[in-house]
Amino acid sequence: MKYRTIGQNPATRREVSVLSLGAMNFGTRTDEQTSFAILDAYVAAGGSFVDTSNNYAFWARGTQGGESEALLGRWRRSRGIGDEIVIATKLGGRPLSPSTTFGKNVEGLSAEVIRASSAASRERLGVEKLDLLYAHIEDDRVPLDETVTAFAELVAEGSVGLLGVSNHWAWRVERARALAAAAGLPGYEVLQYHHSYLRHRTDMPTLRSADGNIGVAGGDVLSYLRSDPGLALVAYSPLLGGGYSRPEQPSDPGFDHAGTPARWAALAAVAKETGATANQVVLAWLIGGEVPVIPLVGASSVAQVTESLAAVDLELTAEQRARLDEAH
């Protein structure tokens, strides 16, 4: 396994594996026995960075979520896991009532919610301190300084280590970080967005914004990361939910553009040359890129997480990487 540091403050920064494991479906679509086996295999290979959220996975059973955090808490207790495994969770997107569909009726990012929901996450996970806590979705109903201050208070109290942000416009991230810096408060240091080898269109309206896809790491997010190497990017859905294993099936409409066929061709060629799977090439490309990325992979079986783990040791040549980069 390979590792990198997230966070810049010596008091709160953490060393994590370059491959993160997503626990979104653990405890719902993926049963407990299988979830534990996947987690065990990941940790045995040196994995140390697990991702969840307080709303995972409400849509699976018509709840408000929390099943994933609760399962991770049981796994930690049964295995004697301590702070050697960094568990990241999120708040802000939990539905206010049981639901099976995504909507806008969510808890948001008020100071009251941040305090109450973070405490509930600590209880479900069985920890006194959340290693990394993300603002899961943007909430323009709440003044940004209220959100920034509320998160910082948790860090000051010792109930949260690092702060992160997901599914926000880049300008909102920068504004929040500027507010924190001006007040001498800790700010967001880890950004989590969808990012993969195939490029997703960012201009298509979504439930969250008519202006486009707020959750995709487009040029604004990537250039922002280049400007500040101290920030870390965690990429969710890097394998497109198994899409790279099923190229014959229609892809998400967001990938329906002129650059996709060229990237498919380059990916297939490099996979053939290396003897690796397309999934592994994508993960290796992300991990070793100009903007280092921590891919966040899901798995519903030990075989799937084992395939992803093997990508950590896949070294692409400079020529192969250039060919992948230049396909568009």
Secondary structure, DSSP 8 states (H G I E B T S, - for coil): --EEEE-S-TTT-EEEESSEEE-TTBTTTB-HHHHHHHHHHHHHTT--EEE--TTTTHHHHTS-S-HHHHHHHHHHHHHT--TTSEEEEEES--BSS--SS--S-B--S-HHHHHHHHHHHHHHHT-SSEEEEEE-S--TTS-HHHHHHHHHHHHHHTSEEEEEEES--HHHHHHHHHHHHHTT-----EEEEE--SS---S-S--SS-TTS-TTB--HHHHHHHHH-TTSEEEEESTTGGGGGG-TTS---GGG-STHHHHHHHHHHHHHHHHT--HHHHHHHHHHTSSS-EEEEE--SSHHHHHHHHHGGG----HHHHHHHHH--
